[in-house]
Structure formats: structure tokens, C-alpha cells
């Protein structure tokens, strides 16, 4: 009956579903995921255990990144870290700013 109406449904063997928003991630663990195709339009139905994770406003910066920027720009590690944070993790932009370019 559903095929006559142009509806196809398939189960997807997913282990986790993550929906990313601008300020948080919505994590669905142990999901049951169904993909429904209605005349070429695909939709997904997800059922599972929902949790949320707030996103940090600061990017994660490794010590290696800080050392690289400090060496390339000829500045202290503290100045390098501040520039990396200012440029939201973009190392090249941080180096260029610190070098005055």
C-alpha cells in the first residue's frame, strides 16, 4: 500500500545521532533511525536517549599549536595563545597578525 503511494521506508543501523546547533550538540544514543522517502523527499525519524552538550565558546588549543605560533611569530607563548583565541583557532591568521602582516 505504501509503495503504491510512493512511500519507501528503510531502517538505518545507527549507533549515535548528533544534531549540531550554534550553541549546543543534541546527542541521541541507542537510536532507532528510520529513513522515509516520499516521492523523492527524504525525512528521518529518530527515537532514542537524548542528552545535550553545551559548546565551549573558546576553541580547544593544543600546546603544540601555541608553540608553533610562538616560534613562527617570534613571540611569547602567552601572546601566541591570545592571538589564537582572538582568531578562533586560525593559526595562520594569528601568526600574520603577530608578525604585523
N, CA, C and O atoms as CSV, one atom per row, in Angstrom:
chain,resi,resn,atom,element,x,y,z
A,1,UNK,N,N,0.818,-1.193,0.000
A,1,UNK,CA,C,0.000,0.000,0.000
A,1,UNK,C,C,0.867,1.266,0.000
A,1,UNK,O,O,0.609,2.210,-0.746
A,2,UNK,N,N,1.923,1.264,0.870
A,2,UNK,CA,C,2.789,2.438,0.943
A,2,UNK,C,C,3.536,2.642,-0.366
A,2,UNK,O,O,3.719,3.779,-0.800
A,3,UNK,N,N,3.969,1.561,-1.002
A,3,UNK,CA,C,4.693,1.697,-2.282
A,3,UNK,C,C,3.794,2.271,-3.367
A,3,UNK,O,O,4.257,3.040,-4.209
A,4,UNK,N,N,2.529,1.912,-3.357
A,4,UNK,CA,C,1.599,2.462,-4.341
A,4,UNK,C,C,1.462,3.973,-4.174
A,4,UNK,O,O,1.222,4.694,-5.143
A,5,UNK,N,N,1.617,4.447,-2.933
A,5,UNK,CA,C,1.517,5.877,-2.654
A,5,UNK,C,C,2.865,6.568,-2.850
A,5,UNK,O,O,2.962,7.780,-2.658
A,6,UNK,N,N,3.914,5.819,-3.232
A,6,UNK,CA,C,5.230,6.405,-3.450
A,6,UNK,C,C,6.027,6.588,-2.176
A,6,UNK,O,O,6.918,7.436,-2.120
A,7,UNK,N,N,5.720,5.804,-1.146
A,7,UNK,CA,C,6.404,5.917,0.137
A,7,UNK,C,C,7.294,4.702,0.344
A,7,UNK,O,O,6.844,3.561,0.246
A,8,UNK,N,N,8.568,4.966,0.633
A,8,UNK,CA,C,9.513,3.894,0.941
A,8,UNK,C,C,10.131,4.187,2.298
A,8,UNK,O,O,10.441,5.335,2.616
A,9,UNK,N,N,10.307,3.128,3.102
A,9,UNK,CA,C,10.880,3.302,4.431
A,9,UNK,C,C,11.994,2.288,4.617
A,9,UNK,O,O,11.868,1.128,4.224
A,10,UNK,N,N,13.099,2.743,5.226
A,10,UNK,CA,C,14.234,1.862,5.499
A,10,UNK,C,C,14.762,2.171,6.894
A,10,UNK,O,O,14.795,3.327,7.316
A,11,UNK,N,N,15.170,1.134,7.596
A,11,UNK,CA,C,15.789,1.310,8.904
A,11,UNK,C,C,17.289,1.512,8.702
A,11,UNK,O,O,17.898,0.872,7.845
A,12,UNK,N,N,17.878,2.402,9.494
A,12,UNK,CA,C,19.312,2.675,9.422
A,12,UNK,C,C,19.939,2.179,10.717
A,12,UNK,O,O,19.482,2.522,11.807
A,13,UNK,N,N,20.988,1.369,10.594
A,13,UNK,CA,C,21.673,0.806,11.755
A,13,UNK,C,C,22.664,1.826,12.299
A,13,UNK,O,O,23.861,1.751,12.020
A,14,UNK,N,N,22.157,2.782,13.079
A,14,UNK,CA,C,22.993,3.854,13.633
A,14,UNK,C,C,23.339,3.543,15.082
A,14,UNK,O,O,22.569,2.894,15.790
A,15,UNK,N,N,24.505,4.011,15.517
A,15,UNK,CA,C,24.912,3.825,16.907
A,15,UNK,C,C,24.749,5.103,17.723
A,15,UNK,O,O,24.613,5.052,18.946
A,16,UNK,N,N,24.764,6.258,17.040
A,16,UNK,CA,C,24.602,7.547,17.709
A,16,UNK,C,C,24.224,8.584,16.660
A,16,UNK,O,O,24.682,8.517,15.519
A,17,UNK,N,N,23.382,9.547,17.052
A,17,UNK,CA,C,22.998,10.646,16.172
A,17,UNK,C,C,23.337,11.944,16.900
A,17,UNK,O,O,22.974,12.126,18.062
A,18,UNK,N,N,24.036,12.845,16.204
A,18,UNK,CA,C,24.397,14.133,16.798
A,18,UNK,C,C,23.825,15.240,15.921
A,18,UNK,O,O,24.082,15.307,14.719
A,19,UNK,N,N,23.047,16.099,16.556
A,19,UNK,CA,C,22.497,17.269,15.878
A,19,UNK,C,C,23.243,18.477,16.428
A,19,UNK,O,O,23.182,18.756,17.625
A,20,UNK,N,N,23.946,19.193,15.553
A,20,UNK,CA,C,24.758,20.330,15.974
A,20,UNK,C,C,23.989,21.623,15.746
A,20,UNK,O,O,23.483,21.879,14.653
A,21,UNK,N,N,23.911,22.433,16.797
A,21,UNK,CA,C,23.330,23.760,16.683
A,21,UNK,C,C,24.433,24.772,16.988
A,21,UNK,O,O,25.564,24.381,17.277
A,22,UNK,N,N,24.125,26.047,16.929
A,22,UNK,CA,C,25.162,27.059,17.146
A,22,UNK,C,C,25.666,27.102,18.584
A,22,UNK,O,O,26.780,27.566,18.825
A,23,UNK,N,N,24.875,26.629,19.544
A,23,UNK,CA,C,25.316,26.718,20.930
A,23,UNK,C,C,25.369,25.391,21.688
A,23,UNK,O,O,25.821,25.347,22.832
A,24,UNK,N,N,24.907,24.307,21.052
A,24,UNK,CA,C,24.938,23.018,21.736
A,24,UNK,C,C,24.859,21.874,20.729
A,24,UNK,O,O,24.498,22.064,19.568
A,25,UNK,N,N,25.208,20.685,21.207
A,25,UNK,CA,C,25.021,19.456,20.448
A,25,UNK,C,C,23.912,18.671,21.123
A,25,UNK,O,O,23.875,18.569,22.349
A,26,UNK,N,N,23.014,18.120,20.333
A,26,UNK,CA,C,21.974,17.230,20.845
A,26,UNK,C,C,22.406,15.821,20.454
A,26,UNK,O,O,22.536,15.511,19.270
A,27,UNK,N,N,22.627,14.967,21.460
A,27,UNK,CA,C,23.149,13.628,21.220
A,27,UNK,C,C,22.046,12.623,21.498
A,27,UNK,O,O,21.430,12.636,22.564
A,28,UNK,N,N,21.806,11.757,20.531
A,28,UNK,CA,C,20.801,10.703,20.692
A,28,UNK,C,C,21.540,9.377,20.659
A,28,UNK,O,O,22.036,8.950,19.617
A,29,UNK,N,N,21.605,8.730,21.824
A,29,UNK,CA,C,22.294,7.442,21.904
A,29,UNK,C,C,21.269,6.312,21.818
A,29,UNK,O,O,20.087,6.499,22.106
A,30,UNK,N,N,21.748,5.140,21.415
A,30,UNK,CA,C,20.893,3.972,21.189
A,30,UNK,C,C,19.699,4.327,20.302
A,30,UNK,O,O,18.556,4.028,20.649
A,31,UNK,N,N,19.962,4.963,19.158
A,31,UNK,CA,C,18.844,5.434,18.334
A,31,UNK,C,C,18.224,4.331,17.480
A,31,UNK,O,O,18.870,3.355,17.099
A,32,UNK,N,N,16.960,4.536,17.205
A,32,UNK,CA,C,16.258,3.770,16.172
A,32,UNK,C,C,15.978,4.806,15.078
A,32,UNK,O,O,15.202,5.738,15.286
A,33,UNK,N,N,16.606,4.638,13.923
A,33,UNK,CA,C,16.515,5.635,12.866
A,33,UNK,C,C,15.793,5.036,11.664
A,33,UNK,O,O,16.166,3.972,11.169
A,34,UNK,N,N,14.768,5.722,11.207
A,34,UNK,CA,C,14.028,5.324,10.020
A,34,UNK,C,C,14.158,6.413,8.972
A,34,UNK,O,O,13.953,7.591,9.263
A,35,UNK,N,N,14.504,6.014,7.739
A,35,UNK,CA,C,14.552,6.959,6.628
A,35,UNK,C,C,13.306,6.723,5.789
A,35,UNK,O,O,13.043,5.607,5.341
A,36,UNK,N,N,12.551,7.782,5.585
A,36,UNK,CA,C,11.311,7.691,4.826
A,36,UNK,C,C,11.455,8.541,3.570
A,36,UNK,O,O,11.806,9.719,3.645
A,37,UNK,N,N,11.183,7.939,2.420
A,37,UNK,CA,C,11.251,8.640,1.142
A,37,UNK,C,C,9.834,8.725,0.588
A,37,UNK,O,O,9.213,7.712,0.268
A,38,UNK,N,N,9.340,9.951,0.481
A,38,UNK,CA,C,8.006,10.186,-0.067
A,38,UNK,C,C,8.170,10.988,-1.341
A,38,UNK,O,O,8.401,12.196,-1.303
A,39,UNK,N,N,8.050,10.310,-2.463
A,39,UNK,CA,C,8.133,10.940,-3.775
A,39,UNK,C,C,9.396,11.783,-3.915
A,39,UNK,O,O,9.336,12.917,-4.389
A,40,UNK,N,N,10.548,11.229,-3.502
A,40,UNK,CA,C,11.824,11.896,-3.655
A,40,UNK,C,C,12.246,12.767,-2.493
A,40,UNK,O,O,13.393,13.211,-2.441
A,41,UNK,N,N,11.344,13.023,-1.558
A,41,UNK,CA,C,11.655,13.837,-0.382
A,41,UNK,C,C,12.009,12.908,0.773
A,41,UNK,O,O,11.170,12.140,1.243
A,42,UNK,N,N,13.280,12.988,1.233
A,42,UNK,CA,C,13.728,12.121,2.314
A,42,UNK,C,C,13.567,12.817,3.668
A,42,UNK,O,O,13.926,13.982,3.835
A,43,UNK,N,N,13.020,12.072,4.624
A,43,UNK,CA,C,12.944,12.544,6.003
A,43,UNK,C,C,13.443,11.430,6.911
A,43,UNK,O,O,13.450,10.258,6.534
A,44,UNK,N,N,13.860,11.812,8.112
A,44,UNK,CA,C,14.374,10.848,9.071
A,44,UNK,C,C,13.575,10.952,10.357
A,44,UNK,O,O,13.247,12.046,10.818
A,45,UNK,N,N,13.268,9.795,10.927
A,45,UNK,CA,C,12.607,9.739,12.216
A,45,UNK,C,C,13.580,9.075,13.176
A,45,UNK,O,O,14.095,7.991,12.901
A,46,UNK,N,N,13.830,9.734,14.308
A,46,UNK,CA,C,14.831,9.255,15.261
A,46,UNK,C,C,14.195,9.135,16.636
A,46,UNK,O,O,13.555,10.066,17.124
A,47,UNK,N,N,14.381,7.966,17.256
A,47,UNK,CA,C,13.907,7.720,18.605
A,47,UNK,C,C,15.087,7.185,19.398
A,47,UNK,O,O,15.807,6.313,18.912
A,48,UNK,N,N,15.303,7.690,20.617
A,48,UNK,CA,C,16.410,7.200,21.431
A,48,UNK,C,C,16.568,8.008,22.697
A,48,UNK,O,O,15.691,8.790,23.064
A,49,UNK,N,N,17.703,7.814,23.368
A,49,UNK,CA,C,18.011,8.522,24.612
A,49,UNK,C,C,18.677,9.853,24.265
A,49,UNK,O,O,19.747,9.879,23.659
A,50,UNK,N,N,18.041,10.949,24.651
A,50,UNK,CA,C,18.509,12.286,24.270
A,50,UNK,C,C,19.271,12.937,25.418
A,50,UNK,O,O,18.845,12.906,26.573
A,51,UNK,N,N,20.415,13.529,25.064
A,51,UNK,CA,C,21.165,14.357,26.007
A,51,UNK,C,C,21.699,15.554,25.239
A,51,UNK,O,O,21.775,15.534,24.010
A,52,UNK,N,N,22.070,16.598,25.977
A,52,UNK,CA,C,22.598,17.807,25.343
A,52,UNK,C,C,23.964,18.122,25.903
A,52,UNK,O,O,24.271,17.829,27.058
A,53,UNK,N,N,24.784,18.732,25.052
A,53,UNK,CA,C,26.128,19.144,25.464
A,53,UNK,C,C,26.320,20.585,24.994
A,53,UNK,O,O,26.258,20.871,23.798
A,54,UNK,N,N,26.554,21.487,25.946
A,54,UNK,CA,C,26.806,22.889,25.599
A,54,UNK,C,C,28.178,23.001,24.955
A,54,UNK,O,O,29.118,22.314,25.355
A,55,UNK,N,N,28.288,23.860,23.968
A,55,UNK,CA,C,29.557,24.069,23.289
A,55,UNK,C,C,30.354,25.146,24.001
A,55,UNK,O,O,29.802,26.134,24.484
A,56,UNK,N,N,31.639,24.940,24.057
A,56,UNK,CA,C,32.528,25.930,24.647
A,56,UNK,C,C,32.661,27.099,23.686
A,56,UNK,O,O,32.710,26.917,22.469
A,57,UNK,N,N,32.718,28.284,24.236
A,57,UNK,CA,C,32.868,29.461,23.375
A,57,UNK,C,C,34.307,29.627,22.902
A,57,UNK,O,O,34.566,30.360,21.947
A,58,UNK,N,N,35.241,28.952,23.563
A,58,UNK,CA,C,36.640,29.038,23.163
A,58,UNK,C,C,37.044,27.759,22.437
A,58,UNK,O,O,36.670,26.663,22.855
A,59,UNK,N,N,37.807,27.894,21.348
A,59,UNK,CA,C,38.284,26.691,20.667
A,59,UNK,C,C,39.340,25.988,21.519
A,59,UNK,O,O,40.034,26.620,22.314
A,60,UNK,N,N,39.448,24.679,21.341
A,60,UNK,CA,C,40.491,23.944,22.039
A,60,UNK,C,C,41.823,24.231,21.361
A,60,UNK,O,O,41.944,24.127,20.140
A,61,UNK,N,N,42.809,24.589,22.154
A,61,UNK,CA,C,44.119,24.935,21.606
A,61,UNK,C,C,45.147,24.010,22.235
A,61,UNK,O,O,45.272,23.940,23.457
A,62,UNK,N,N,45.875,23.309,21.397
A,62,UNK,CA,C,46.896,22.400,21.909
A,62,UNK,C,C,48.183,23.174,22.219
A,62,UNK,O,O,48.430,24.251,21.676
A,63,UNK,N,N,48.980,22.598,23.094
A,63,UNK,CA,C,50.279,23.200,23.415
A,63,UNK,C,C,51.152,23.276,22.166
A,63,UNK,O,O,51.929,24.216,21.996
A,64,UNK,N,N,51.019,22.285,21.302
A,64,UNK,CA,C,51.798,22.264,20.056
A,64,UNK,C,C,51.434,23.459,19.170
A,64,UNK,O,O,52.309,24.085,18.572
A,65,UNK,N,N,50.121,23.772,19.090
A,65,UNK,CA,C,49.684,24.930,18.298
A,65,UNK,C,C,50.261,26.227,18.870
A,65,UNK,O,O,50.728,27.091,18.128
A,66,UNK,N,N,50.220,26.348,20.187
A,66,UNK,CA,C,50.743,27.556,20.836
A,66,UNK,C,C,52.235,27.705,20.543
A,66,UNK,O,O,52.697,28.793,20.197
A,67,UNK,N,N,52.986,26.613,20.683
A,67,UNK,CA,C,54.429,26.660,20.427
A,67,UNK,C,C,54.727,26.994,18.971
A,67,UNK,O,O,55.647,27.758,18.678
A,68,UNK,N,N,53.943,26.417,18.056
A,68,UNK,CA,C,54.146,26.688,16.630
A,68,UNK,C,C,53.950,28.165,16.325
A,68,UNK,O,O,54.782,28.775,15.654
A,69,UNK,N,N,52.857,28.746,16.811
A,69,UNK,CA,C,52.578,30.158,16.560
A,69,UNK,C,C,53.649,31.031,17.210
A,69,UNK,O,O,54.117,31.994,16.602
A,70,UNK,N,N,54.037,30.701,18.442
A,70,UNK,CA,C,55.064,31.488,19.141
A,70,UNK,C,C,56.373,31.470,18.364
A,70,UNK,O,O,57.010,32.511,18.205
A,71,UNK,N,N,56.779,30.312,17.881
A,71,UNK,CA,C,58.036,30.200,17.122
A,71,UNK,C,C,57.955,30.924,15.796
A,71,UNK,O,O,58.877,31.654,15.431
A,72,UNK,N,N,56.870,30.735,15.070
A,72,UNK,CA,C,56.719,31.350,13.749
A,72,UNK,C,C,56.646,32.876,13.820
A,72,UNK,O,O,57.155,33.573,12.942
A,73,UNK,N,N,56.003,33.386,14.882
A,73,UNK,CA,C,55.823,34.836,15.000
A,73,UNK,C,C,56.898,35.496,15.849
A,73,UNK,O,O,57.011,36.721,15.874
A,74,UNK,N,N,57.686,34.685,16.545
A,74,UNK,CA,C,58.735,35.245,17.390
A,74,UNK,C,C,58.203,35.962,18.617
A,74,UNK,O,O,58.712,37.011,19.009
A,75,UNK,N,N,57.160,35.375,19.224
A,75,UNK,CA,C,56.550,35.986,20.412
A,75,UNK,C,C,56.484,34.965,21.544
A,75,UNK,O,O,56.829,33.797,21.364
A,76,UNK,N,N,56.036,35.422,22.710
A,76,UNK,CA,C,55.885,34.520,23.851
A,76,UNK,C,C,54.701,33.575,23.619
A,76,UNK,O,O,53.833,33.835,22.785
A,77,UNK,N,N,54.688,32.489,24.367
A,77,UNK,CA,C,53.576,31.543,24.252
A,77,UNK,C,C,52.269,32.176,24.704
A,77,UNK,O,O,51.216,31.867,24.146
A,78,UNK,N,N,52.311,33.049,25.696
A,78,UNK,CA,C,51.097,33.732,26.168
A,78,UNK,C,C,50.519,34.629,25.059
A,78,UNK,O,O,49.307,34.644,24.844
A,79,UNK,N,N,51.375,35.365,24.368
A,79,UNK,CA,C,50.913,36.219,23.262
A,79,UNK,C,C,50.360,35.368,22.125
A,79,UNK,O,O,49.369,35.729,21.490
A,80,UNK,N,N,51.006,34.240,21.876
A,80,UNK,CA,C,50.543,33.331,20.828
A,80,UNK,C,C,49.156,32.791,21.167
A,80,UNK,O,O,48.277,32.746,20.307
A,81,UNK,N,N,48.962,32.381,22.421
A,81,UNK,CA,C,47.660,31.841,22.843
A,81,UNK,C,C,46.567,32.891,22.698
A,81,UNK,O,O,45.480,32.583,22.210
A,82,UNK,N,N,46.836,34.129,23.114
A,82,UNK,CA,C,45.845,35.201,22.987
A,82,UNK,C,C,45.464,35.438,21.527
A,82,UNK,O,O,44.291,35.632,21.208
A,83,UNK,N,N,46.461,35.421,20.646
A,83,UNK,CA,C,46.187,35.642,19.222
A,83,UNK,C,C,45.379,34.486,18.632
A,83,UNK,O,O,44.480,34.703,17.820
A,84,UNK,N,N,45.697,33.267,19.039
A,84,UNK,CA,C,44.943,32.101,18.544
A,84,UNK,C,C,43.493,32.201,18.992
A,84,UNK,O,O,42.584,31.961,18.197
A,85,UNK,N,N,43.261,32.551,20.257
A,85,UNK,CA,C,41.889,32.705,20.749
A,85,UNK,C,C,41.155,33.812,20.006
A,85,UNK,O,O,39.984,33.664,19.655
A,86,UNK,N,N,41.853,34.929,19.766
A,86,UNK,CA,C,41.247,36.053,19.051
A,86,UNK,C,C,40.791,35.631,17.660
A,86,UNK,O,O,39.750,36.075,17.175
A,87,UNK,N,N,41.580,34.768,17.024
A,87,UNK,CA,C,41.265,34.324,15.658
A,87,UNK,C,C,40.544,32.984,15.642
A,87,UNK,O,O,40.513,32.295,14.623
A,88,UNK,N,N,39.961,32.621,16.792
A,88,UNK,CA,C,39.112,31.433,16.913
A,88,UNK,C,C,39.786,30.171,16.400
A,88,UNK,O,O,39.163,29.360,15.715
A,89,UNK,N,N,41.056,30.008,16.730
A,89,UNK,CA,C,41.773,28.789,16.378
A,89,UNK,C,C,42.469,28.810,15.037
A,89,UNK,O,O,43.105,27.822,14.671
A,90,UNK,N,N,42.375,29.896,14.285
A,90,UNK,CA,C,43.021,30.004,12.974
A,90,UNK,C,C,44.490,30.394,13.179
A,90,UNK,O,O,44.809,31.560,13.411
A,91,UNK,N,N,45.375,29.396,13.088
A,91,UNK,CA,C,46.790,29.616,13.372
A,91,UNK,C,C,47.438,30.586,12.392
A,91,UNK,O,O,48.217,31.450,12.794
A,92,UNK,N,N,47.122,30.447,11.124
A,92,UNK,CA,C,47.732,31.303,10.107
A,92,UNK,C,C,47.396,32.776,10.351
A,92,UNK,O,O,48.271,33.637,10.259
A,93,UNK,N,N,46.141,33.063,10.660
A,93,UNK,CA,C,45.738,34.446,10.934
A,93,UNK,C,C,46.420,34.984,12.177
A,93,UNK,O,O,46.816,36.149,12.228
A,94,UNK,N,N,46.555,34.120,13.187
A,94,UNK,CA,C,47.237,34.541,14.412
A,94,UNK,C,C,48.686,34.900,14.134
A,94,UNK,O,O,49.183,35.912,14.629
A,95,UNK,N,N,49.370,34.072,13.340
A,95,UNK,CA,C,50.782,34.328,13.003
A,95,UNK,C,C,50.909,35.628,12.209
A,95,UNK,O,O,51.776,36.455,12.493
A,96,UNK,N,N,50.043,35.800,11.216
A,96,UNK,CA,C,50.115,37.014,10.400
A,96,UNK,C,C,49.894,38.259,11.238
A,96,UNK,O,O,50.586,39.260,11.053
A,97,UNK,N,N,48.940,38.211,12.155
A,97,UNK,CA,C,48.705,39.384,12.997
A,97,UNK,C,C,49.912,39.675,13.882
A,97,UNK,O,O,50.339,40.823,14.003
A,98,UNK,N,N,50.448,38.651,14.488
A,98,UNK,CA,C,51.585,38.839,15.395
A,98,UNK,C,C,52.833,39.338,14.667
A,98,UNK,O,O,53.661,40.040,15.248
A,99,UNK,N,N,52.961,38.973,13.400
A,99,UNK,CA,C,54.089,39.446,12.609
A,99,UNK,C,C,53.831,40.818,12.012
A,99,UNK,O,O,54.712,41.403,11.383
A,100,UNK,N,N,52.613,41.334,12.211
A,100,UNK,CA,C,52.274,42.655,11.705
A,100,UNK,C,C,51.953,42.664,10.222
A,100,UNK,O,O,52.074,43.701,9.570
A,101,UNK,N,N,51.554,41.552,9.692
A,101,UNK,CA,C,51.231,41.476,8.253
A,101,UNK,C,C,49.733,41.541,8.020
A,101,UNK,O,O,49.284,41.491,6.875
